Amino acid sequence: MLRRIVALALAAAAWRRCHAAEAPLPKIAFLIVAHDDETMESAARLLDAIYDEENLYLVHVDAKYAWPGPMGETMAPFTAGRSNVEWTQLADVRWGRWSMNEPTLWAMGAALRSSVDWEVFINLSGDTWPVLTPGALRRTLRGLKHLNFLTSSPSCETGLRPVGRNEFGDGWHKKQAYPHPMLRDMPTLEAFYGSQWMILSRAFVDYVTDEIDTEGAVANRLREWFVNGTVVVEGVGRVKPHIPDETFFPSVLMASPFREAGVPRPIEVLDDATSGKKVAMKASFYVRMDEHYPWSSAKQRYQSKDLDKKERPWGPYYLGSYDLGDIRDHRALFVRKTSRRVDAAIFDVLPVDDFDDIPATYWPETPVRRRGISKPAPTFPTVKRGAEEGCVRVAESIHCPPAHNLGDDVHAAKRLAAALSNGEL
């Protein structure tokens, strides 16, 4: 009996030492953006799903939004009984212009001024949905809070790290859209592509907000260039630098001191917060992109004539219950785009406490379409560009099947993930 009591006491002491050494759960500063009635309604439901009284929540309403009634009544679902929610109607956001970054920069400044001692910054659109419950998300981020995730998957060829301009083939439109270097007097400044939707460390948020107001700093110079500069694009002419929301933050990150230790590998192998197993994280946000292009191997099948204003070859496309298996397999933390008018079943499953609670449902061989929509998925006529065939004309430019010059880190990460899936680690 004495031996058993001693053993239990030693086990209890070891448990206390182990759990005392664990870092506390990180608090999160969230930005949620909305611009119309549809996204305002979905943003309010999103806030309910991710709400934790220890976190900070910042809501930006597009300046163009026409309030259906008194502002206070419209914002009540966000703010009622919640002292940790702040909102503003500040920027007139225009697609492909610098104004896309203004809500994010406002939220970063507001978060840094807040009394909440947060460690991770996450910006979300109203049509985003969480994969994990608030507690499970914080447990997962505990080991990742020093990293900066600025990409979406599975569309990003380099996985969790941004894609450099020079990793695209010579004919690919994303390489043609920017010069190298981005600024002529900064010979090593390469353009990097990522996503507007990000998970950032507090240290990098602090760095960006300081550098953007520091004359001569990369962030300061790039903002000036995106606002007032132009670039010559072959076959198009001289135009404003495009999509700064997808290139400003990744380019600043990869030109910063955070490049060494603050950028995730293409695939991160981590200890799952719930199972304790080694798992491969392949996405922070799960997004389906570019699946109407003729060269795509994964065809998009959800359609929504009520929500999509025009047919287009690129995404993001709406997600639903048929995507759940891939979301689980990628260990994604958020998904976009979602809508109850496209597939409400995904909201019955997510969020979960454990990735293993997500069912392994995948797209069937035959197309599945929303009731009332009988037409097939749109196709786009192909054109030639020089010797390249199977290209698609998009706005003023022509997009051809992409080619990438990927680095060894991408290939090594894929080999590691394959080994992990085979139980070799």
N, C-alpha and C positions, 0 to 999 in steps of 0.2 A: 504493500500500500504506500509506504513512504517513497519507494522508488517511483511509483506512478505519480505521486504528488509532485515530486521533484521534476519529473519529465514534463508534466503539464505546466509547471511554473516556468521552466526553461523555454518551452514552446511559446507560452504567452509573452515572455520577455522578448523572444526573437521576433514575434509578430509585431509587438509594439515598436521595436527598433526599425523593422522594415517599413512600417507604415509611417513612422515619424520622419523617415528619410525621404518619403515621397514629397515631391513639390506640390503645393496647393493647386487646386484647379484654376486655370487662368480665367480672368474675366474678359469679356469680349465687348468691343465697341462696334455696333452694327450701324450701317447706313442702309436704308431702304428708300428707293426712288420710285415715284409713280407719276403718271402724266395724263391719265384720262379716267373715266368712270370705271372701266374694266380693271385697270391696274390699281386704282384706289381701293376697290373692294377686295381684290386678291392680296394687296399689301397689308390690309387690316387682318386678314386671316393668317397671312405669313407671320405677322408680329405675334399673334396668339400662339402660333406653333413654336416659335423660337424664344418666347419670353422667359426670362429669368430675372428675378428682382435684383440680382447682383451685377447684371450686365448694364450697358448703356445703349440706348436706341436713339438714332437720329433719322428723321424722316424728311426727305426733300420732295416737295410738290412742284412740278414744272410751272414756270411762270405763265405759260399759255393756258393752264387748266382753268376752265370756267366753273366756278363753284355752283353746285345745284341749289344751294341754300346757304344759311349762315355758316361761316368757316368753322366755328366752334362745334356745331352739330355734326358737320362732316368729319371733323378730326376726333370726335368723341370716342369712336371705337379704338383709336390709337392711344389716346392720352388719359381716358377716364380711370382714376385710381392708380395711375402710374407716374410717379415722380421722376423716374429715370428715362422718360421719353421727351425728346425735344424735336421741334419741327420748324421748317421754314419754307417759304415760297420765294426763291431767290433767282435762279438762273432760267433763262429762256434757252432750253437745250435744243440744239440743231444737229441732226445726224451728220457725222463726218467732220464736225467742226470742233474747235477747242472747247466750246461750251459744254461738250459731253463730259469734260473733266471738272467743271466748276462745282457740281454737287459733291463730288468726292473730296475736292480740296476744302470746301466749306466744312464737310463733316470731319475731316482730319483735324482742322483747326479747332472746331468745337469740342472734339473728343480730347485733344491735348489740354484744353482749358478746363475740362470737367474735373470734378472731385473724385470720379470713379477711377480706381487704380487698375485700369484695363491693361492687358498685355497683347491682345490680338485685335486687329481691325478687319472687318469683313463688310464688303458692300454688296447689296443684293437688289435685283429688280423685283418689281411687284409680282412678276410671273415666275419667280424662283420658289423652290420648295425644299425644306431640309430633309436629308436622309436620316439623320440621327436626332434623337430627342436632345433638349438643351444639356442635360447632365452628361449624356454619352458623347456629345460634341465636345464639351469641355475636357472630358477625360481623354479623348483622342488628341485634342490640340495640346495637351500638356507636354507631350514629347516633341511637338512640331512648332512650338510658339516662336522659335528663333528663325524659322524659314519663311520665305515670301513666295506664295503661290500666285503666279500671274498668267496661268494658262488654263484652257479647258481641254478636256479629252472626251472621246477618243480622237478628235479631229487633229490634235496637235502632234506632228511627227516626232517632236522631241519630248513628248510626254509632259512632265511637270515643270521643265525649265523652258524659258522663252526661246524662240527660234531666231537665230541671227540672219540678217539679210544675206550674208554670203553662204548660208546653208541652202538657199534656194538655187535651182538651176538657172542658167542665164536667160532663158526665155520666159520664166515664170513671172507673172505680173507683179507679185509682191516684191520681187527684186528690182524691177524696173521703176517701181513707184518712188523709190528713194535713191539719192546719190550715196556714194561712199567716198569719203566720210560724210556723215549727215551735215556737219558744219565744216567748211573748208579749212578753217584755222585750227581744227581739232582732228588731226590726222588719224587717230585711233578710234574715233567715235563711230561705232557701227550701230545701225538701226536694228532693234530687236522687236519681234512681234510677240504678242501675248493676247490677253483677254482684258476687257473692261472690268470683268468681275474677278475680284482678288481677295486673297487672305494674306494679310501683311503683319509683320512684327511691329510692335510699338517703336522699336529703335529705328526701323526704316521709315515709318511714318514721320517721326520726329526729324529725321535726316532730310526727307523730301520737303517738308514744310519750311525748314530752315534754308535749304539750298535754293528753293524757287524764288526766294526774296534776296538772295545774295548775288550781287552783280558779278558777272563773269563765270558763275558756277554753271555746270552742265544743265541742271534743271531750269535755271533762269534763262539761259541762252536758248534752250529748246522751246520753252514757252513762247519766247519772243518770235522764234522762227515759225512755229505753228500758227501764231496769230497773224503775223505780218509777212512771212516769207512765201516763196513760191518754189516750185520744182518743175523741171522739164521732163515729161513722160513721153517716151517714144510712141508716135502715132496719135497722141492726144494733144500735146503742146504744153504750154506753161500753165500750171494749175496750183491751187493751194495744196500744201502737204496734207495727205488724206489720213483718215481715221486716227487722229492723235490719241483717242481713248484707248486704242489697242497697241500703241507704240511708245507713248511718252513714258509711262511708268516702267515698262520692261527695259527701255533703253537707258533710263536713269539708273535702274537697279544694276544692269550689267556693266555700267561704267563707274560704279561706286565701290567703296571698300567692302560692301556686303556680297560682292560677287564670290568671294572665297568661301565664306561660311554661311551666308544667308540665302543661297539659292538652292532649291531642292535638286537632287539628281533626277534624271529622266524618269526613273521609277524608284520610289522610296520603299525600302524594306523596313518594316517596323513591327513592334510588338503590339498586337491587337489589344485595344483597351479592355475588351470584355473577355475574349477567349484566352489571351496570353500567348497565342500562337504567332509565329512569324508570318506576316502577310505582305503582299506587294500592293502598295498604293499607286494606282496609275492615273488618278484624276482627283482634283479638288472639286471641280464642277463638272458634272456629266452633261454634255451638250452634243446633239446630233447636228452635223454641219455638212454642207456641200454634197448632199446625197441625191440631188436631182441632176448633177452633172453626169454626162454620159459615161465617164470613166469610173464612177463610184461603184464600189463593190457592195455597199450596204445601202439599199434603196429605202427611202422614206415612204411610209404608207399612211400615216395619220394625215387626214385632210380636214380643213375647217374653212369652208367657204364664208362663214360668218366673221372669222377673225383675221384671216390673211387677206390683206387688201389687194395684193397682186401676186401673180405667179412669178417665181424666181428660182434660179438654179441653186442658190446658196441658202443656208439656214440663218439663224437657228430654227429648227423645226420643233413642233410640239412633241412632248414625250407622253407616254402612258404606261399601262400595266405590262405591255409586251417588252418594255425596256428594263424591267426590274432586275432580270438576271444579269444584264450587263452592268447596271448601276452597282449591284452587289459585288460583282467580280472586279470592278475598278476601284472599289473602296472609296467611292465618291462621297463627299460631304454634303453637296447640294446638287440639285438638278434644275435645269431650265431648258425650254419653256414648258409650263404646265397650265392647264385650264380645265375647269369642270365642264366646259362646253365641248371639250374634245374627248377626254377620257377621265371621268371622275374616280375611277377605281384606284388610281395610283394614290389618291389622298386617303383611301381606306387602309392602305398598307403603311405608308410613310407618315411620320418618322417612326424609327424603331430604336430600341435600346441596344440592339446587337445586329450586326450585318447578317448573321446567320438567320435572323428572323425574316429576311426578305426572301420571298419565293423565287425559285429559279425559272422564271417565265421568260421566253425569248420569242422573237418574231417567227411566226409559222412560214412555211414555204409559199402559201398562197396569200395574196394581199387581204388585209382586213381594213374595212372602211367604215367610217361613221355612218349611222343610219341616215338615209335621205341623200347621201352623196353617192352617185353611181358612176361618175366619170373617172377614168383612170388617172393615175398620177401624171402631172404635166411632163411633157418632153420638150426639148429645146433644139432647134435646128443647129447643125454643126457647120463650121466653116473651116477654111485652111488659113494658116498663118505661115507663109514661107513653106518649109518642108514639113511643118507640123500639121497633123490632121486630127479630127475629132474635137476641135476647139469650139467654144461657145462665146458669142458676143454678149457682153454684159455692159450696159450703159455705153460709155465711150471706148471701153477697152475690150480686148479679146483674151479670154482665159483658155489656156491649153492644158492638157494633162500635166500635172505638176511633176517636177523632178527635184530631188533634194540631195545635197551633199552633206550627209549627216556625219557627225563626229563619232569617234570611238566610244564616247561615253554612252551614246544612245544604244549602240550595238551591245556593249557590255551590260547595260541595264536590262535589255531584253533577254540576254542569255541568263542573267541572274534570276529574272522573273520566271523563266521557263524551268530552271533548276528548282526553284521554290515550289512551283506547281507540281513537280514530279517528286517532291518530298526529299530532295537531295541536300537540303540545308539542315 
